[in-house]
Amino acid sequence: MGRSSDEGGPLTRHRVPRRRLRPPLGRLRVRTLRGRLIVGSLLLFTLACTIVGIVTTLSLQRFLIERLDSQLQDARGRYAISLEHAVEGDRFDRVKGQAVGTFGARLADGQVTQCGVVRDHGGELDLPAPDQARLEALSPDGRPRTVELESLGKYRLMASRGEDRDVLVTGLPMHGVDETVGRLVMVEITVFIVVLAVGGVAGATFVRLALRPLRRVAATAIHVSELPLASGEVALPARVPDTEPDTEVGQVSTAFNHMLEHVESALAQRQASEDRLRRFIADASHELRTPLASVRSHAELARRDPGQTGPRVDHALRRIEAESVRMGHLVDDLLLLARLDAGRPLAHEPVDLTRLAIDTTSDARAAGPGHHWALDLPEDPVTVYGDEFRLHQVLGNLLTNAHTHTPPDTNVTVRVAAPDRDGTVLLEVVDDGPGVPAELRDDVFERFVRGDGSRSRKAGGSGLGLAIVSAVVQAHGGSSTLSSEPGRTCVRIRLPVGSPDKEPPA
């Protein structure tokens, strides 16, 4: 048979798996507790170093300026007076006893008349006009001031009145103060960088060691979040190792261990309840098969002699027989689901899906001649390992479901695809009927879910057909999904190809 060109279809709706709760790393590293602690410590350390550096620098600068002001008070006016009373040829006498760089100036009538600066050889100085203007603007109150002179640089100047009412200005250079403060700033920056680097490494190590118990709690929580807690027996991991109960992390660890104990106890109780329910369903289904067979046998026996019964009794016997048959199928379905839930092993043998599709489609064509049945099979046979009888039941349930819930003249196609590269086989049953109601699409594989929403026997089925499909496919290690819209409904089943020595998980 040839391949069909119609391989497309709407996206399959399925339940989104739960994402793993991994801690954010890389781009969100700074948002972790460890990163915030390290960054916060470094910021506080940097702030402390900055405050210490500013305070020490300003304190040293203030001390040096106060000492310079004291020296300025001691040298007050002497050099300026020597400029006023000096005669030609006594330059050496004028600078004798004065520190190198001492500045002196004399102002008369608000103008600079004489000025000079002590050098190794002494000598007067010609100030430019801007510097003379700065000197003339000084108030003769005897208070030191810092003035920037274009010709000499930054000076600490003090102006005071002379004996003949002139103004004498004395100054000392600020070069020594600025040089000392600048050197201190460079030393502090170097030392602080080294201290911050060493402190950052030491702080990161300390934080990592301090948060080790919390990381153990997080690792245990991540492991628990990845466990399949929805069904089945669940063995929770080992508890968080005991830590110091007096610390916050120790209290979190203790509370987390208590929570795990409660969760484990609740899961054990739930599992025990489910096991009891499965045993009850299996036992009840097994026990009901005998009386149902007996009722059916007696009804058949009573109908063999129609002369002994009237029409009404005969009709009642027919209904008893039909209902006993229906109840027998329901009991068999419940017993099958109970056995699958209990993890009963299935047969493991090679199954030709193409032959299975041909047989089940032929049976469906005989049971529903009003529908149009088609096959879309690959050129080569597709073989998987599993239980042939149960897989036949899966296809039979799907085709019966398509026949029951679609009107006559509906096209139903059974498609089997060749194995994919991942070692799975795709099996599809597609029809162009009215589709599954939107409110039932997510629950069609649940038990006792009926398409008509009622309990009418006329609609057919007990709501266990697709539940058996899902249970059998899961027992083979596969998956089943449904996509539906008006005019197209598709049930997709993926089965692993398997191997002779590898059985599917129970």
C-alpha positions as CSV (number, residue, x, y, z in Angstrom):
1,M,0.0,0.0,0.0
2,G,1.2,3.5,-0.7
3,R,1.8,6.3,1.8
4,S,-0.8,9.0,2.3
5,S,0.2,12.6,1.5
6,D,-1.8,13.9,4.4
7,E,0.7,14.0,7.2
8,G,-0.2,17.4,8.7
9,G,-2.7,18.3,11.4
10,P,-3.3,20.7,14.3
11,L,-0.9,20.8,17.2
12,T,-1.5,18.2,19.8
13,R,-2.7,19.5,23.1
14,H,-0.9,17.9,26.0
15,R,0.0,18.6,29.6
16,V,3.0,20.7,30.1
17,P,5.6,18.9,32.2
18,R,6.8,20.6,35.4
19,R,10.0,22.5,35.0
20,R,13.0,21.7,37.1
21,L,13.6,24.1,39.9
22,R,17.2,24.9,39.2
23,P,18.8,27.9,41.0
24,P,19.6,30.7,38.6
25,L,23.2,30.8,37.7
26,G,25.3,32.9,35.3
27,R,23.4,35.9,34.3
28,L,21.4,36.0,37.6
29,R,24.4,35.1,39.9
30,V,24.2,38.5,41.6
31,R,20.6,37.7,42.7
32,T,21.7,34.7,44.7
33,L,22.1,35.0,48.4
34,R,25.8,34.3,48.1
35,G,26.3,37.0,45.5
36,R,24.3,39.6,47.4
37,L,26.3,38.9,50.6
38,I,29.6,39.2,48.8
39,V,28.6,42.3,46.9
40,G,27.1,43.9,50.0
41,S,30.2,43.1,52.1
42,L,32.5,44.6,49.4
43,L,30.3,47.8,49.2
44,L,30.4,48.2,53.0
45,F,34.1,47.6,53.0
46,T,34.6,50.1,50.2
47,L,32.5,52.7,52.0
48,A,34.4,52.2,55.2
49,C,37.8,52.6,53.4
50,T,36.5,55.7,51.6
51,I,35.4,57.3,54.8
52,V,38.7,56.4,56.5
53,G,40.6,57.8,53.6
54,I,38.7,61.0,53.5
55,V,38.9,61.6,57.2
56,T,42.6,60.9,57.4
57,T,43.4,63.0,54.4
58,L,41.4,66.0,55.7
59,S,42.8,65.6,59.2
60,L,46.4,65.6,57.8
61,Q,45.7,68.5,55.5
62,R,44.2,70.5,58.4
63,F,47.2,69.7,60.6
64,L,49.7,70.7,58.0
65,I,47.8,73.9,57.2
66,E,47.6,74.8,60.9
67,R,51.4,74.2,61.3
68,L,52.0,76.3,58.2
69,D,49.8,79.1,59.7
70,S,51.9,78.9,62.9
71,Q,55.0,79.3,60.9
72,L,53.4,82.2,59.1
73,Q,52.6,83.8,62.4
74,D,56.2,83.5,63.5
75,A,57.5,85.0,60.3
76,R,54.8,87.7,60.3
77,G,55.9,90.8,58.4
78,R,59.6,90.3,58.9
79,Y,60.5,89.8,55.3
80,A,58.1,92.5,54.2
81,I,59.6,94.9,56.7
82,S,63.1,94.1,55.5
83,L,61.9,95.0,52.0
84,E,60.7,98.4,53.3
85,H,63.9,99.3,55.2
86,A,66.5,97.6,53.0
87,V,69.2,99.5,51.2
88,E,70.9,98.6,48.0
89,G,73.4,95.7,48.4
90,D,71.9,94.0,51.5
91,R,70.0,91.2,49.8
92,F,71.7,88.6,51.8
93,D,70.7,90.3,55.0
94,R,67.1,90.5,53.9
95,V,66.8,86.8,53.3
96,K,68.8,85.7,56.3
97,G,66.7,83.6,58.7
98,Q,63.8,83.3,56.2
99,A,62.6,80.0,54.8
100,V,63.1,79.4,51.1
101,G,59.9,80.3,49.3
102,T,58.8,82.9,51.9
103,F,56.9,85.7,50.1
104,G,56.8,89.3,51.2
105,A,55.1,92.4,49.8
106,R,54.4,96.0,50.9
107,L,51.3,97.9,49.9
108,A,51.0,101.7,50.2
109,D,47.8,103.5,49.5
110,G,46.3,100.2,48.3
111,Q,49.0,99.5,45.7
112,V,51.9,97.1,45.7
113,T,55.2,99.0,46.1
114,Q,57.6,96.2,46.8
115,C,57.5,92.4,46.8
116,G,59.9,89.5,46.8
117,V,60.4,85.9,47.5
118,V,63.2,84.2,49.3
119,R,65.3,82.0,47.1
120,D,68.7,80.6,47.5
121,H,70.1,83.8,46.3
122,G,67.3,86.1,47.5
123,G,65.8,88.8,45.3
124,E,62.9,90.9,44.5
125,L,60.0,89.9,42.3
126,D,58.0,91.6,39.6
127,L,54.4,90.4,40.0
128,P,52.0,90.4,37.0
129,A,48.9,92.6,37.3
130,P,46.4,89.7,38.2
131,D,48.7,88.8,41.2
132,Q,48.9,92.4,42.3
133,A,45.1,92.7,42.1
134,R,44.8,89.6,44.4
135,L,47.3,91.1,46.9
136,E,45.5,94.5,46.9
137,A,42.2,92.7,47.6
138,L,43.5,91.1,50.8
139,S,42.0,92.4,54.0
140,P,44.7,93.5,56.6
141,D,43.1,91.5,59.5
142,G,46.0,89.2,60.2
143,R,44.1,86.0,59.1
144,P,45.8,83.5,56.9
145,R,44.3,82.8,53.5
146,T,45.0,80.5,50.6
147,V,45.6,82.4,47.4
148,E,46.6,81.0,43.9
149,L,49.3,83.3,42.4
150,E,50.0,82.9,38.7
151,S,53.7,83.5,39.0
152,L,54.4,81.5,42.2
153,G,51.6,79.0,42.6
154,K,49.4,78.3,45.7
155,Y,50.4,80.4,48.8
156,R,49.2,80.8,52.3
157,L,49.1,84.6,52.7
158,M,48.5,86.9,55.7
159,A,48.1,90.7,55.5
160,S,48.6,93.1,58.5
161,R,49.1,96.8,59.2
162,G,52.7,98.2,59.4
163,E,54.0,101.0,61.7
164,D,53.4,103.7,59.1
165,R,49.9,102.5,58.2
166,D,51.0,100.6,55.2
167,V,50.0,96.9,54.6
168,L,52.6,94.2,54.9
169,V,51.9,90.8,53.3
170,T,53.7,87.6,54.3
171,G,53.2,84.2,52.7
172,L,54.5,80.6,52.7
173,P,54.1,78.1,49.8
174,M,51.5,75.4,50.0
175,H,53.6,73.1,47.8
176,G,54.8,71.0,50.7
177,V,51.3,70.5,52.1
178,D,49.8,69.5,48.7
179,E,52.7,67.1,48.0
180,T,52.4,65.4,51.4
181,V,48.6,65.1,51.1
182,G,48.9,63.8,47.5
183,R,51.4,61.2,48.6
184,L,49.1,60.1,51.4
185,V,46.2,59.8,49.0
186,M,48.2,57.6,46.6
187,V,49.3,55.3,49.5
188,E,45.8,55.0,50.8
189,I,44.4,54.1,47.3
190,T,47.1,51.5,46.9
191,V,46.6,50.0,50.3
192,F,42.8,50.1,50.0
193,I,42.8,48.3,46.6
194,V,45.0,45.5,48.0
195,V,42.9,45.3,51.2
196,L,39.6,45.2,49.1
197,A,41.0,42.4,46.9
198,V,42.2,40.3,49.8
199,G,39.0,41.0,51.7
200,G,36.9,40.1,48.7
201,V,38.6,36.7,48.3
202,A,38.5,36.1,52.0
203,G,34.8,37.2,52.3
204,A,33.8,35.0,49.3
205,T,35.4,32.0,50.9
206,F,33.8,32.8,54.3
207,V,30.4,33.2,52.7
208,R,30.7,30.0,50.7
209,L,31.7,28.1,53.9
210,A,28.9,29.7,55.9
211,L,26.2,28.9,53.3
212,R,27.3,25.3,52.8
213,P,24.5,24.0,55.1
214,L,22.0,26.1,53.1
215,R,23.2,24.7,49.9
216,R,22.7,21.2,51.2
217,V,19.1,22.2,52.0
218,A,18.6,23.6,48.5
219,A,20.1,20.4,46.9
220,T,17.7,18.2,48.9
221,A,14.8,20.4,47.9
222,I,15.7,20.3,44.2
223,H,16.0,16.5,44.4
224,V,12.6,16.3,46.0
225,S,11.0,18.6,43.4
226,E,12.2,16.3,40.6
227,L,10.6,13.2,42.1
228,P,7.4,11.9,40.5
229,L,5.1,12.4,43.5
230,A,1.8,12.1,41.6
231,S,1.5,8.3,41.9
232,G,3.2,5.2,42.9
233,E,5.5,4.5,45.8
234,V,7.8,7.4,46.5
235,A,11.1,7.0,48.5
236,L,12.1,10.5,49.6
237,P,15.9,11.2,49.7
238,A,18.0,11.3,52.8
239,R,17.3,14.1,55.2
240,V,19.4,17.3,55.4
241,P,22.4,16.6,57.7
242,D,22.0,18.0,61.2
243,T,23.5,21.4,61.7
244,E,23.7,23.7,64.6
245,P,20.2,24.2,65.8
246,D,20.9,27.6,67.2
247,T,21.6,29.1,63.8
248,E,19.0,30.2,61.3
249,V,20.2,27.7,58.7
250,G,20.0,24.9,61.4
251,Q,16.4,25.9,62.1
252,V,15.5,25.8,58.4
253,S,17.2,22.4,58.1
254,T,15.3,21.0,61.1
255,A,12.0,22.4,59.8
256,F,12.7,21.0,56.3
257,N,13.4,17.5,57.7
258,H,10.2,17.6,59.7
259,M,8.3,18.6,56.5
260,L,9.9,15.7,54.6
261,E,8.8,13.3,57.3
262,H,5.2,14.5,57.1
263,V,5.2,14.4,53.3
264,E,6.6,10.8,53.3
265,S,4.0,9.7,55.8
266,A,1.2,11.3,53.7
267,L,2.5,9.6,50.6
268,A,2.8,6.3,52.3
269,Q,-0.8,6.6,53.5
270,R,-2.0,7.6,50.1
271,Q,-0.1,4.7,48.5
272,A,-1.6,2.2,51.0
273,S,-5.1,3.6,50.3
274,E,-4.6,3.2,46.5
275,D,-3.3,-0.3,47.0
276,R,-6.3,-1.3,49.0
277,L,-8.6,0.3,46.4
278,R,-6.9,-1.6,43.6
279,R,-7.1,-4.9,45.4
280,F,-10.7,-4.2,46.2
281,I,-11.5,-3.5,42.5
282,A,-9.5,-6.5,41.3
283,D,-11.1,-8.8,43.9
284,A,-14.6,-7.5,43.3
285,S,-14.2,-7.7,39.5
286,H,-12.8,-11.3,39.8
287,E,-15.7,-12.3,42.1
288,L,-18.4,-10.7,40.0
289,R,-17.4,-12.7,36.9
290,T,-18.8,-16.0,38.2
291,P,-22.2,-14.8,39.3
292,L,-22.6,-12.8,36.0
293,A,-21.7,-15.8,34.0
294,S,-24.3,-17.8,36.1
295,V,-27.0,-15.2,35.5
296,R,-26.3,-15.2,31.8
297,S,-26.4,-19.0,31.6
298,H,-29.7,-19.2,33.4
299,A,-31.2,-16.5,31.1
300,E,-30.0,-18.4,28.0
301,L,-31.4,-21.7,29.5
302,A,-34.7,-20.1,30.2
303,R,-35.1,-18.8,26.7
304,R,-34.4,-22.2,25.1
305,D,-38.0,-23.2,25.7
306,P,-40.1,-20.2,24.6
307,G,-43.4,-22.1,25.0
308,Q,-43.1,-22.0,28.8
309,T,-42.8,-18.2,28.9
310,G,-44.9,-15.4,27.6
311,P,-43.7,-12.5,25.4
312,R,-43.1,-10.2,28.3
313,V,-41.0,-12.8,30.2
314,D,-39.1,-13.5,27.1
315,H,-38.3,-9.8,26.6
316,A,-37.2,-9.6,30.2
317,L,-34.9,-12.6,29.8
318,R,-33.4,-11.0,26.7
319,R,-32.7,-7.8,28.6
320,I,-31.2,-9.8,31.5
321,E,-28.9,-11.6,29.1
322,A,-27.9,-8.3,27.3
323,E,-27.2,-6.5,30.5
324,S,-25.2,-9.4,32.0
325,V,-23.1,-9.4,28.8
326,R,-22.6,-5.6,29.1
327,M,-21.7,-5.9,32.8
328,G,-19.3,-8.8,32.0
329,H,-17.4,-6.5,29.6
330,L,-17.4,-3.7,32.3
331,V,-16.0,-6.1,34.9
332,D,-13.3,-7.3,32.5
333,D,-12.3,-3.7,31.8
334,L,-12.1,-2.9,35.5
335,L,-10.1,-6.0,36.2
336,L,-7.7,-5.1,33.4
337,L,-7.2,-1.6,34.7
338,A,-6.6,-2.9,38.2
339,R,-4.0,-5.3,37.0
340,L,-2.3,-2.6,34.9
341,D,-2.3,-0.3,37.9
342,A,-0.8,-3.0,40.0
343,G,2.1,-3.3,37.6
344,R,1.3,-6.8,36.3
345,P,3.8,-7.7,33.6
346,L,2.5,-7.9,30.0
347,A,3.6,-10.3,27.3
348,H,6.8,-9.3,25.5
349,E,6.9,-10.7,21.9
350,P,7.3,-9.3,18.4
351,V,4.0,-7.7,17.2
352,D,3.4,-6.7,13.5
353,L,1.6,-3.4,13.8
354,T,0.8,-3.3,10.1
355,R,-1.0,-6.7,10.3
356,L,-2.7,-5.6,13.5
357,A,-4.0,-2.5,11.8
358,I,-5.3,-4.5,8.9
359,D,-7.1,-7.0,11.1
360,T,-8.7,-4.4,13.4
361,T,-9.8,-2.3,10.5
362,S,-11.4,-5.3,8.8
363,D,-13.3,-6.0,12.0
364,A,-14.4,-2.3,12.3
365,R,-15.5,-2.4,8.6
366,A,-17.7,-5.4,9.3
367,A,-19.1,-3.8,12.5
368,G,-19.7,-0.3,11.0
369,P,-20.5,-0.6,7.2
370,G,-21.9,2.9,7.2
371,H,-18.4,4.4,7.7
372,H,-15.6,4.7,5.2
373,W,-12.5,2.9,6.6
374,A,-9.0,3.4,5.1
375,L,-5.5,2.3,5.9
376,D,-2.3,4.2,5.5
377,L,0.6,1.8,6.0
378,P,4.3,1.9,5.1
379,E,5.7,-0.4,2.4
380,D,7.6,-2.5,4.9
381,P,6.1,-4.2,8.0
382,V,6.5,-2.3,11.3
383,T,7.3,-4.6,14.3
384,V,7.4,-3.7,17.9
385,Y,7.9,-5.8,21.1
386,G,4.9,-6.0,23.4
387,D,1.6,-7.7,24.2
388,E,-0.2,-8.4,20.9
389,F,-3.6,-9.1,22.5
390,R,-3.5,-5.8,24.5
391,L,-2.3,-3.8,21.5
392,H,-5.1,-5.3,19.4
393,Q,-7.4,-4.2,22.2
394,V,-6.0,-0.6,22.0
395,L,-6.7,-0.4,18.2
396,G,-10.1,-2.0,18.6
397,N,-11.1,0.5,21.3
398,L,-10.0,3.4,19.1
399,L,-11.9,2.2,16.1
400,T,-15.0,1.4,18.2
401,N,-14.8,4.9,19.7
402,A,-14.6,6.5,16.2
403,H,-17.5,4.4,15.0
404,T,-19.7,5.1,18.1
405,H,-19.2,8.9,18.3
406,T,-19.3,9.8,14.6
407,P,-22.3,9.8,12.2
408,P,-22.5,7.5,9.2
409,D,-20.4,8.3,6.1
410,T,-17.6,9.5,8.3
411,N,-14.1,8.8,7.0
412,V,-11.8,7.0,9.5
413,T,-8.1,6.4,8.6
414,V,-5.7,4.1,10.5
415,R,-2.1,5.3,9.9
416,V,1.1,3.5,10.9
417,A,4.4,5.3,10.3
418,A,7.8,3.8,9.9
419,P,10.0,3.9,13.0
420,D,11.6,7.3,13.8
421,R,15.3,7.9,14.5
422,D,14.5,8.0,18.2
423,G,13.3,4.4,18.1
424,T,9.5,5.1,18.3
425,V,6.6,4.2,16.1
426,L,3.7,6.5,15.4
427,L,0.2,5.1,15.2
428,E,-2.8,7.4,14.4
429,V,-6.5,7.0,14.1
430,V,-8.0,10.0,12.3
431,D,-11.6,10.8,11.5
432,D,-13.5,13.8,10.0
433,G,-16.4,13.7,12.4
434,P,-17.7,16.5,14.6
435,G,-14.8,16.3,17.0
436,V,-14.5,16.0,20.8
437,P,-16.1,18.8,22.9
438,A,-13.5,21.3,24.1
439,E,-14.4,20.7,27.7
440,L,-13.5,17.0,27.4
441,R,-10.3,17.1,25.4
442,D,-8.0,17.2,28.3
443,D,-9.8,14.4,30.2
444,V,-10.7,11.9,27.4
445,F,-8.1,9.4,28.7
446,E,-9.5,9.5,32.2
447,R,-11.8,6.7,33.5
448,F,-15.6,6.9,33.1
449,V,-15.4,10.0,30.8
450,R,-18.1,9.8,28.2
451,G,-18.5,11.9,25.1
452,D,-22.2,12.5,25.6
453,G,-21.9,13.4,29.2
454,S,-24.8,11.0,30.1
455,R,-25.2,7.4,31.3
456,S,-27.3,6.3,28.4
457,R,-26.6,2.8,27.1
458,K,-27.7,3.9,23.7
459,A,-24.6,6.1,23.4
460,G,-22.5,3.0,23.9
461,G,-19.6,2.3,26.2
462,S,-18.9,2.8,29.8
463,G,-16.2,5.5,29.5
464,L,-13.3,3.0,30.0
465,G,-12.3,2.6,26.4
466,L,-9.7,5.4,26.1
467,A,-8.7,4.8,29.7
468,I,-7.7,1.3,28.8
469,V,-5.9,2.7,25.7
470,S,-3.8,5.1,27.8
471,A,-3.1,2.4,30.5
472,V,-1.9,-0.2,28.0
473,V,0.2,2.3,26.0
474,Q,1.8,3.5,29.2
475,A,2.5,-0.1,30.3
476,H,4.4,-0.5,27.0
477,G,6.4,2.6,27.7
478,G,4.6,4.8,25.2
479,S,2.4,7.9,25.2
480,S,-1.1,8.8,23.8
481,T,-2.4,12.2,22.9
482,L,-5.5,13.6,21.3
483,S,-6.1,16.7,19.1
484,S,-9.6,17.5,17.9
485,E,-11.5,20.2,16.1
486,P,-14.7,20.2,14.1
487,G,-13.9,18.1,11.0
488,R,-10.8,16.4,12.3
489,T,-10.0,14.3,15.3
490,C,-6.7,12.5,15.7
491,V,-5.5,10.1,18.4
492,R,-1.7,9.7,18.3
493,I,0.0,6.8,19.9
494,R,3.8,6.5,20.2
495,L,5.3,3.2,21.0
496,P,8.9,2.3,21.5
497,V,10.2,-0.3,19.1
498,G,11.8,-2.2,22.0
499,S,14.1,-5.2,21.8
500,P,13.8,-8.9,22.7
501,D,15.8,-8.6,25.9
502,K,14.4,-5.3,27.2
503,E,10.9,-5.2,28.6
504,P,9.0,-2.0,29.2
505,P,8.9,-0.7,32.8
506,A,6.0,-1.9,34.8
